[in-house]
């Protein structure tokens, strides 16, 4: 039975542009993502009872959320953080040809 596509975006932060590019390249090459957008951000967060304020890189991963479980596992393998930000949101609506393109570029397994 053919599983219907569940398009979504997954947000991940990385400690450097180099790490963000490496993660993005791996995900696209391995067909976990159709596209990954990268941008510099500044994060303020609590870690081990201390408030930190650090530059990071935000990855916005366009994917089929049917692959989320495998994507999360792969991100955990690629990432240097003990507890990386990995947050998935469904795409409620989008340009049909773009959504189709995502589906064509994300492997079903």
N, CA, C and O atoms as CSV, one atom per row, in Angstrom:
chain,resi,resn,atom,element,x,y,z
A,1,UNK,N,N,0.846,-1.188,0.000
A,1,UNK,CA,C,0.000,0.000,0.000
A,1,UNK,C,C,0.885,1.243,0.000
A,1,UNK,O,O,1.845,1.316,0.767
A,2,UNK,N,N,0.580,2.203,-0.834
A,2,UNK,CA,C,1.361,3.422,-0.953
A,2,UNK,C,C,0.959,4.408,0.141
A,2,UNK,O,O,-0.192,4.839,0.202
A,3,UNK,N,N,1.897,4.758,0.991
A,3,UNK,CA,C,1.648,5.688,2.090
A,3,UNK,C,C,1.554,7.110,1.538
A,3,UNK,O,O,2.399,7.524,0.745
A,4,UNK,N,N,0.526,7.860,1.954
A,4,UNK,CA,C,0.392,9.227,1.464
A,4,UNK,C,C,1.461,10.112,2.093
A,4,UNK,O,O,1.910,9.872,3.214
A,5,UNK,N,N,1.850,11.122,1.357
A,5,UNK,CA,C,2.902,12.036,1.807
A,5,UNK,C,C,2.377,12.935,2.922
A,5,UNK,O,O,1.224,13.366,2.904
A,6,UNK,N,N,3.238,13.205,3.881
A,6,UNK,CA,C,2.944,14.134,4.974
A,6,UNK,C,C,4.079,15.153,4.991
A,6,UNK,O,O,5.052,15.006,5.730
A,7,UNK,N,N,3.940,16.177,4.172
A,7,UNK,CA,C,5.008,17.152,4.036
A,7,UNK,C,C,5.182,17.952,5.322
A,7,UNK,O,O,4.216,18.264,6.018
A,8,UNK,N,N,6.444,18.275,5.621
A,8,UNK,CA,C,6.716,19.042,6.824
A,8,UNK,C,C,8.082,19.689,6.770
A,8,UNK,O,O,8.880,19.441,5.866
A,9,UNK,N,N,8.328,20.524,7.764
A,9,UNK,CA,C,9.641,21.128,7.954
A,9,UNK,C,C,10.160,20.699,9.316
A,9,UNK,O,O,9.405,20.574,10.280
A,10,UNK,N,N,11.451,20.481,9.370
A,10,UNK,CA,C,12.109,20.097,10.617
A,10,UNK,C,C,13.163,21.159,10.898
A,10,UNK,O,O,13.987,21.473,10.038
A,11,UNK,N,N,13.129,21.706,12.104
A,11,UNK,CA,C,14.082,22.731,12.524
A,11,UNK,C,C,15.176,22.088,13.370
A,11,UNK,O,O,14.902,21.306,14.280
A,12,UNK,N,N,16.416,22.435,13.049
A,12,UNK,CA,C,17.581,21.934,13.775
A,12,UNK,C,C,18.567,23.093,13.868
A,12,UNK,O,O,18.733,23.841,12.904
A,13,UNK,N,N,19.221,23.251,15.013
A,13,UNK,CA,C,20.305,24.227,15.102
A,13,UNK,C,C,21.636,23.484,15.140
A,13,UNK,O,O,21.721,22.355,15.623
A,14,UNK,N,N,22.672,24.140,14.621
A,14,UNK,CA,C,24.024,23.587,14.611
A,14,UNK,C,C,24.980,24.636,15.157
A,14,UNK,O,O,24.693,25.833,15.129
A,15,UNK,N,N,26.115,24.172,15.650
A,15,UNK,CA,C,27.049,25.086,16.303
A,15,UNK,C,C,27.852,25.948,15.335
A,15,UNK,O,O,28.388,26.982,15.733
A,16,UNK,N,N,27.943,25.537,14.070
A,16,UNK,CA,C,28.748,26.296,13.115
A,16,UNK,C,C,28.178,26.150,11.709
A,16,UNK,O,O,27.389,25.247,11.433
A,17,UNK,N,N,28.592,27.053,10.832
A,17,UNK,CA,C,28.181,26.946,9.436
A,17,UNK,C,C,28.722,25.658,8.823
A,17,UNK,O,O,28.031,24.998,8.048
A,18,UNK,N,N,29.942,25.306,9.166
A,18,UNK,CA,C,30.548,24.076,8.634
A,18,UNK,C,C,29.718,22.847,9.005
A,18,UNK,O,O,29.444,22.000,8.156
A,19,UNK,N,N,29.319,22.755,10.279
A,19,UNK,CA,C,28.505,21.617,10.699
A,19,UNK,C,C,27.134,21.652,10.020
A,19,UNK,O,O,26.632,20.613,9.591
A,20,UNK,N,N,26.533,22.822,9.921
A,20,UNK,CA,C,25.221,22.947,9.280
A,20,UNK,C,C,25.286,22.497,7.825
A,20,UNK,O,O,24.405,21.775,7.358
A,21,UNK,N,N,26.321,22.919,7.110
A,21,UNK,CA,C,26.476,22.517,5.706
A,21,UNK,C,C,26.698,21.007,5.577
A,21,UNK,O,O,26.162,20.373,4.667
A,22,UNK,N,N,27.478,20.444,6.478
A,22,UNK,CA,C,27.741,18.999,6.434
A,22,UNK,C,C,26.459,18.208,6.675
A,22,UNK,O,O,26.188,17.233,5.975
A,23,UNK,N,N,25.675,18.625,7.661
A,23,UNK,CA,C,24.401,17.953,7.950
A,23,UNK,C,C,23.461,18.092,6.754
A,23,UNK,O,O,22.859,17.111,6.317
A,24,UNK,N,N,23.337,19.307,6.229
A,24,UNK,CA,C,22.440,19.554,5.096
A,24,UNK,C,C,22.826,18.696,3.895
A,24,UNK,O,O,21.967,18.070,3.275
A,25,UNK,N,N,24.097,18.667,3.569
A,25,UNK,CA,C,24.561,17.883,2.422
A,25,UNK,C,C,24.261,16.403,2.597
A,25,UNK,O,O,23.797,15.745,1.665
A,26,UNK,N,N,24.522,15.881,3.784
A,26,UNK,CA,C,24.258,14.460,4.044
A,26,UNK,C,C,22.774,14.147,3.898
A,26,UNK,O,O,22.410,13.143,3.285
A,27,UNK,N,N,21.917,14.995,4.454
A,27,UNK,CA,C,20.477,14.734,4.405
A,27,UNK,C,C,19.933,14.764,2.983
A,27,UNK,O,O,19.078,13.953,2.629
A,28,UNK,N,N,20.420,15.691,2.169
A,28,UNK,CA,C,19.944,15.775,0.785
A,28,UNK,C,C,20.506,14.606,-0.036
A,28,UNK,O,O,19.773,13.976,-0.799
A,29,UNK,N,N,21.794,14.320,0.118
A,29,UNK,CA,C,22.401,13.210,-0.631
A,29,UNK,C,C,21.747,11.878,-0.291
A,29,UNK,O,O,21.548,11.031,-1.162
A,30,UNK,N,N,21.412,11.702,0.993
A,30,UNK,CA,C,20.833,10.434,1.455
A,30,UNK,C,C,19.312,10.391,1.314
A,30,UNK,O,O,18.669,9.432,1.741
A,31,UNK,N,N,18.740,11.440,0.711
A,31,UNK,CA,C,17.303,11.512,0.412
A,31,UNK,C,C,16.401,11.543,1.651
A,31,UNK,O,O,15.257,11.090,1.596
A,32,UNK,N,N,16.910,12.073,2.762
A,32,UNK,CA,C,16.067,12.343,3.927
A,32,UNK,C,C,15.345,13.675,3.749
A,32,UNK,O,O,14.301,13.909,4.358
A,33,UNK,N,N,15.907,14.545,2.912
A,33,UNK,CA,C,15.362,15.887,2.704
A,33,UNK,C,C,15.441,16.250,1.234
A,33,UNK,O,O,16.369,15.849,0.530
A,34,UNK,N,N,14.456,17.014,0.776
A,34,UNK,CA,C,14.498,17.541,-0.587
A,34,UNK,C,C,15.360,18.794,-0.634
A,34,UNK,O,O,16.032,19.063,-1.630
A,35,UNK,N,N,15.333,19.552,0.448
A,35,UNK,CA,C,16.037,20.829,0.516
A,35,UNK,C,C,16.291,21.162,1.979
A,35,UNK,O,O,15.479,20.846,2.849
A,36,UNK,N,N,17.418,21.800,2.240
A,36,UNK,CA,C,17.710,22.306,3.581
A,36,UNK,C,C,18.179,23.749,3.427
A,36,UNK,O,O,19.160,24.018,2.734
A,37,UNK,N,N,17.484,24.664,4.067
A,37,UNK,CA,C,17.877,26.074,4.067
A,37,UNK,C,C,18.677,26.346,5.330
A,37,UNK,O,O,18.368,25.816,6.397
A,38,UNK,N,N,19.705,27.174,5.205
A,38,UNK,CA,C,20.591,27.491,6.328
A,38,UNK,C,C,20.600,28.994,6.567
A,38,UNK,O,O,20.592,29.784,5.624
A,39,UNK,N,N,20.617,29.381,7.843
A,39,UNK,CA,C,20.728,30.803,8.159
A,39,UNK,C,C,21.363,30.982,9.535
A,39,UNK,O,O,21.152,30.166,10.432
A,40,UNK,N,N,22.143,32.050,9.697
A,40,UNK,CA,C,22.717,32.318,11.013
A,40,UNK,C,C,21.640,32.828,11.966
A,40,UNK,O,O,20.774,33.613,11.580
A,41,UNK,N,N,21.706,32.373,13.207
A,41,UNK,CA,C,20.781,32.814,14.255
A,41,UNK,C,C,21.571,33.023,15.539
A,41,UNK,O,O,22.738,32.641,15.631
A,42,UNK,N,N,20.936,33.622,16.514
A,42,UNK,CA,C,21.525,33.762,17.842
A,42,UNK,C,C,20.545,33.152,18.831
A,42,UNK,O,O,19.382,33.553,18.878
A,43,UNK,N,N,20.998,32.191,19.619
A,43,UNK,CA,C,20.118,31.473,20.543
A,43,UNK,C,C,20.456,31.802,21.987
A,43,UNK,O,O,21.624,31.867,22.369
A,44,UNK,N,N,19.413,32.009,22.782
A,44,UNK,CA,C,19.536,32.181,24.227
A,44,UNK,C,C,18.792,31.014,24.847
A,44,UNK,O,O,17.615,30.805,24.557
A,45,UNK,N,N,19.470,30.249,25.701
A,45,UNK,CA,C,18.889,29.012,26.226
A,45,UNK,C,C,19.534,28.644,27.559
A,45,UNK,O,O,20.596,29.157,27.913
A,46,UNK,N,N,18.884,27.759,28.280
A,46,UNK,CA,C,19.435,27.232,29.528
A,46,UNK,C,C,20.012,25.854,29.261
A,46,UNK,O,O,19.352,25.005,28.662
A,47,UNK,N,N,21.243,25.632,29.702
A,47,UNK,CA,C,21.883,24.325,29.587
A,47,UNK,C,C,22.689,24.090,30.855
A,47,UNK,O,O,23.539,24.900,31.225
A,48,UNK,N,N,22.415,22.983,31.507
A,48,UNK,CA,C,23.070,22.604,32.758
A,48,UNK,C,C,23.014,23.745,33.776
A,48,UNK,O,O,24.013,24.118,34.392
A,49,UNK,N,N,21.796,24.283,33.924
A,49,UNK,CA,C,21.464,25.310,34.916
A,49,UNK,C,C,22.152,26.652,34.695
A,49,UNK,O,O,22.217,27.471,35.612
A,50,UNK,N,N,22.665,26.886,33.494
A,50,UNK,CA,C,23.266,28.173,33.163
A,50,UNK,C,C,22.606,28.719,31.898
A,50,UNK,O,O,22.264,27.969,30.984
A,51,UNK,N,N,22.433,30.045,31.866
A,51,UNK,CA,C,21.888,30.689,30.673
A,51,UNK,C,C,23.045,30.962,29.710
A,51,UNK,O,O,24.066,31.538,30.088
A,52,UNK,N,N,22.863,30.541,28.473
A,52,UNK,CA,C,23.867,30.735,27.426
A,52,UNK,C,C,23.284,31.622,26.330
A,52,UNK,O,O,22.072,31.656,26.121
A,53,UNK,N,N,24.150,32.326,25.648
A,53,UNK,CA,C,23.775,33.158,24.507
A,53,UNK,C,C,24.846,32.943,23.443
A,53,UNK,O,O,25.974,33.418,23.573
A,54,UNK,N,N,24.471,32.214,22.380
A,54,UNK,CA,C,25.473,31.787,21.405
A,54,UNK,C,C,24.998,31.955,19.967
A,54,UNK,O,O,23.808,31.824,19.679
A,55,UNK,N,N,25.942,32.248,19.059
A,55,UNK,CA,C,25.602,32.197,17.639
A,55,UNK,C,C,25.470,30.733,17.216
A,55,UNK,O,O,26.246,29.880,17.647
A,56,UNK,N,N,24.495,30.457,16.380
A,56,UNK,CA,C,24.290,29.111,15.855
A,56,UNK,C,C,23.826,29.238,14.412
A,56,UNK,O,O,23.664,30.342,13.892
A,57,UNK,N,N,23.616,28.103,13.778
A,57,UNK,CA,C,23.061,28.047,12.427
A,57,UNK,C,C,21.771,27.271,12.469
A,57,UNK,O,O,21.712,26.174,13.023
A,58,UNK,N,N,20.730,27.844,11.881
A,58,UNK,CA,C,19.410,27.201,11.825
A,58,UNK,C,C,19.279,26.452,10.509
A,58,UNK,O,O,19.506,27.013,9.437
A,59,UNK,N,N,18.913,25.188,10.599
A,59,UNK,CA,C,18.597,24.391,9.419
A,59,UNK,C,C,17.088,24.258,9.342
A,59,UNK,O,O,16.437,23.945,10.339
A,60,UNK,N,N,16.531,24.491,8.173
A,60,UNK,CA,C,15.106,24.278,7.918
A,60,UNK,C,C,15.036,23.184,6.857
A,60,UNK,O,O,15.360,23.406,5.690
A,61,UNK,N,N,14.610,22.012,7.284
A,61,UNK,CA,C,14.648,20.808,6.464
A,61,UNK,C,C,13.258,20.545,5.898
A,61,UNK,O,O,12.296,20.392,6.650
A,62,UNK,N,N,13.153,20.494,4.569
A,62,UNK,CA,C,11.877,20.180,3.922
A,62,UNK,C,C,11.864,18.695,3.601
A,62,UNK,O,O,12.752,18.190,2.915
A,63,UNK,N,N,10.832,17.985,4.112
A,63,UNK,CA,C,10.836,16.534,4.029
A,63,UNK,C,C,9.428,15.960,4.015
A,63,UNK,O,O,8.440,16.693,4.066
A,64,UNK,N,N,9.357,14.651,3.948
A,64,UNK,CA,C,8.121,13.895,4.136
A,64,UNK,C,C,8.172,13.371,5.567
A,64,UNK,O,O,9.061,12.590,5.908
A,65,UNK,N,N,7.236,13.788,6.400
A,65,UNK,CA,C,7.267,13.411,7.817
A,65,UNK,C,C,7.050,11.922,8.051
A,65,UNK,O,O,7.229,11.449,9.173
A,66,UNK,N,N,6.668,11.175,7.021
A,66,UNK,CA,C,6.644,9.718,7.163
A,66,UNK,C,C,8.047,9.179,7.443
A,66,UNK,O,O,8.193,8.078,7.972
A,67,UNK,N,N,9.078,9.948,7.092
A,67,UNK,CA,C,10.470,9.560,7.332
A,67,UNK,C,C,11.020,10.155,8.619
A,67,UNK,O,O,12.214,10.030,8.889
A,68,UNK,N,N,10.167,10.805,9.427
A,68,UNK,CA,C,10.673,11.531,10.589
A,68,UNK,C,C,11.517,10.657,11.512
A,68,UNK,O,O,12.589,11.080,11.946
A,69,UNK,N,N,11.067,9.483,11.810
A,69,UNK,CA,C,11.788,8.615,12.745
A,69,UNK,C,C,13.216,8.342,12.264
A,69,UNK,O,O,14.167,8.441,13.040
A,70,UNK,N,N,13.357,8.001,10.985
A,70,UNK,CA,C,14.694,7.753,10.432
A,70,UNK,C,C,15.507,9.046,10.353
A,70,UNK,O,O,16.715,9.047,10.593
A,71,UNK,N,N,14.831,10.144,10.014
A,71,UNK,CA,C,15.510,11.435,9.949
A,71,UNK,C,C,16.051,11.825,11.319
A,71,UNK,O,O,17.190,12.278,11.433
A,72,UNK,N,N,15.245,11.653,12.352
A,72,UNK,CA,C,15.696,11.982,13.710
A,72,UNK,C,C,16.912,11.141,14.097
A,72,UNK,O,O,17.869,11.661,14.672
A,73,UNK,N,N,16.878,9.864,13.789
A,73,UNK,CA,C,18.018,8.989,14.089
A,73,UNK,C,C,19.265,9.469,13.357
A,73,UNK,O,O,20.344,9.545,13.945
A,74,UNK,N,N,19.118,9.793,12.072
A,74,UNK,CA,C,20.274,10.244,11.285
A,74,UNK,C,C,20.799,11.575,11.800
A,74,UNK,O,O,22.013,11.764,11.884
A,75,UNK,N,N,19.915,12.497,12.144
A,75,UNK,CA,C,20.354,13.778,12.701
A,75,UNK,C,C,21.130,13.575,13.997
A,75,UNK,O,O,22.143,14.238,14.224
A,76,UNK,N,N,20.670,12.675,14.838
A,76,UNK,CA,C,21.367,12.396,16.099
A,76,UNK,C,C,22.767,11.846,15.841
A,76,UNK,O,O,23.692,12.132,16.600
A,77,UNK,N,N,22.929,11.065,14.782
A,77,UNK,CA,C,24.248,10.528,14.430
A,77,UNK,C,C,25.172,11.621,13.905
A,77,UNK,O,O,26.367,11.618,14.199
A,78,UNK,N,N,24.629,12.551,13.134
A,78,UNK,CA,C,25.436,13.588,12.494
A,78,UNK,C,C,25.773,14.750,13.420
A,78,UNK,O,O,26.752,15.458,13.187
A,79,UNK,N,N,24.985,14.954,14.456
A,79,UNK,CA,C,25.057,16.169,15.271
A,79,UNK,C,C,26.064,16.048,16.404
A,79,UNK,O,O,26.275,14.962,16.945
A,80,UNK,N,N,26.687,17.172,16.761
A,80,UNK,CA,C,27.675,17.178,17.846
A,80,UNK,C,C,27.061,17.465,19.218
A,80,UNK,O,O,27.691,17.184,20.238
A,81,UNK,N,N,25.848,18.018,19.264
A,81,UNK,CA,C,25.234,18.349,20.554
A,81,UNK,C,C,24.740,17.090,21.261
A,81,UNK,O,O,24.334,16.122,20.618
A,82,UNK,N,N,24.779,17.118,22.606
A,82,UNK,CA,C,24.212,16.020,23.399
A,82,UNK,C,C,22.703,15.937,23.196
A,82,UNK,O,O,22.144,14.848,23.062
A,83,UNK,N,N,22.051,17.098,23.175
A,83,UNK,CA,C,20.597,17.173,22.995
A,83,UNK,C,C,20.313,18.214,21.907
A,83,UNK,O,O,20.018,19.367,22.220
A,84,UNK,N,N,20.398,17.822,20.645
A,84,UNK,CA,C,20.158,18.798,19.580
A,84,UNK,C,C,18.688,19.177,19.469
A,84,UNK,O,O,17.800,18.377,19.767
A,85,UNK,N,N,18.449,20.404,19.039
A,85,UNK,CA,C,17.083,20.821,18.719
A,85,UNK,C,C,16.665,20.083,17.450
A,85,UNK,O,O,17.283,20.239,16.396
A,86,UNK,N,N,15.622,19.286,17.563
A,86,UNK,CA,C,15.027,18.621,16.400
A,86,UNK,C,C,13.522,18.738,16.591
A,86,UNK,O,O,12.934,18.030,17.408
A,87,UNK,N,N,12.897,19.644,15.827
A,87,UNK,CA,C,11.472,19.943,15.984
A,87,UNK,C,C,10.804,19.852,14.616
A,87,UNK,O,O,11.238,20.500,13.665
A,88,UNK,N,N,9.756,19.054,14.520
A,88,UNK,CA,C,9.050,18.877,13.247
A,88,UNK,C,C,7.690,19.559,13.283
A,88,UNK,O,O,6.966,19.482,14.275
A,89,UNK,N,N,7.358,20.225,12.186
A,89,UNK,CA,C,6.053,20.866,12.025
A,89,UNK,C,C,5.458,20.445,10.688
A,89,UNK,O,O,6.165,20.422,9.680
A,90,UNK,N,N,4.173,20.112,10.662
A,90,UNK,CA,C,3.544,19.763,9.387
A,90,UNK,C,C,3.329,21.011,8.533
A,90,UNK,O,O,3.101,22.103,9.054
A,91,UNK,N,N,3.403,20.834,7.235
A,91,UNK,CA,C,3.051,21.902,6.300
A,91,UNK,C,C,1.551,21.788,6.062
A,91,UNK,O,O,1.080,20.781,5.534
A,92,UNK,N,N,0.806,22.809,6.445
A,92,UNK,CA,C,-0.653,22.804,6.306
A,92,UNK,C,C,-1.101,23.050,4.874
A,92,UNK,O,O,-2.113,22.508,4.430
A,93,UNK,N,N,-0.348,23.866,4.158
A,93,UNK,CA,C,-0.677,24.185,2.772
A,93,UNK,C,C,0.594,24.651,2.089
A,93,UNK,O,O,1.528,25.125,2.737
A,94,UNK,N,N,0.617,24.510,0.771
A,94,UNK,CA,C,1.775,24.957,0.011
A,94,UNK,C,C,1.506,24.820,-1.474
A,94,UNK,O,O,0.537,24.180,-1.884
A,95,UNK,N,N,2.356,25.414,-2.265
A,95,UNK,CA,C,2.242,25.335,-3.711
A,95,UNK,C,C,2.342,23.866,-4.127
A,95,UNK,O,O,3.344,23.206,-3.852
A,96,UNK,N,N,1.316,23.365,-4.779
A,96,UNK,CA,C,1.240,21.936,-5.121
A,96,UNK,C,C,2.474,21.425,-5.869
A,96,UNK,O,O,2.985,20.362,-5.518
A,97,UNK,N,N,2.973,22.139,-6.886
A,97,UNK,CA,C,4.167,21.630,-7.568
A,97,UNK,C,C,5.387,21.548,-6.644
A,97,UNK,O,O,6.212,20.647,-6.791
A,98,UNK,N,N,5.505,22.481,-5.697
A,98,UNK,CA,C,6.632,22.435,-4.753
A,98,UNK,C,C,6.494,21.235,-3.826
A,98,UNK,O,O,7.467,20.518,-3.589
A,99,UNK,N,N,5.303,21.014,-3.305
A,99,UNK,CA,C,5.090,19.865,-2.423
A,99,UNK,C,C,5.350,18.564,-3.175
A,99,UNK,O,O,5.939,17.634,-2.625
A,100,UNK,N,N,4.917,18.497,-4.416
A,100,UNK,CA,C,5.184,17.317,-5.244
A,100,UNK,C,C,6.690,17.118,-5.400
A,100,UNK,O,O,7.184,15.993,-5.318
A,101,UNK,N,N,7.413,18.204,-5.623
A,101,UNK,CA,C,8.871,18.151,-5.752
A,101,UNK,C,C,9.509,17.595,-4.482
A,101,UNK,O,O,10.434,16.787,-4.559
A,102,UNK,N,N,9.023,18.018,-3.315
A,102,UNK,CA,C,9.538,17.448,-2.060
A,102,UNK,C,C,9.349,15.935,-2.088
A,102,UNK,O,O,10.286,15.180,-1.828
A,103,UNK,N,N,8.135,15.501,-2.405
A,103,UNK,CA,C,7.840,14.074,-2.427
A,103,UNK,C,C,8.710,13.293,-3.389
A,103,UNK,O,O,9.086,12.155,-3.108
A,104,UNK,N,N,9.032,13.900,-4.525
A,104,UNK,CA,C,9.870,13.235,-5.525
A,104,UNK,C,C,11.329,13.122,-5.085
A,104,UNK,O,O,12.062,12.272,-5.590
A,105,UNK,N,N,11.755,13.969,-4.151
A,105,UNK,CA,C,13.165,14.024,-3.769
A,105,UNK,C,C,13.468,13.485,-2.383
A,105,UNK,O,O,14.608,13.562,-1.925
A,106,UNK,N,N,12.466,12.944,-1.712
A,106,UNK,CA,C,12.670,12.279,-0.423
A,106,UNK,C,C,12.364,10.805,-0.635
A,106,UNK,O,O,11.278,10.441,-1.087
A,107,UNK,N,N,13.329,9.970,-0.306
A,107,UNK,CA,C,13.151,8.529,-0.476
A,107,UNK,C,C,12.116,8.013,0.513
A,107,UNK,O,O,12.090,8.459,1.660
A,108,UNK,N,N,11.257,7.074,0.091
A,108,UNK,CA,C,10.232,6.555,1.009
A,108,UNK,C,C,10.794,5.711,2.149
A,108,UNK,O,O,10.095,5.468,3.133
A,109,UNK,N,N,12.046,5.259,2.037
A,109,UNK,CA,C,12.624,4.444,3.120
A,109,UNK,C,C,14.005,4.900,3.440
A,109,UNK,O,O,14.651,4.337,4.323
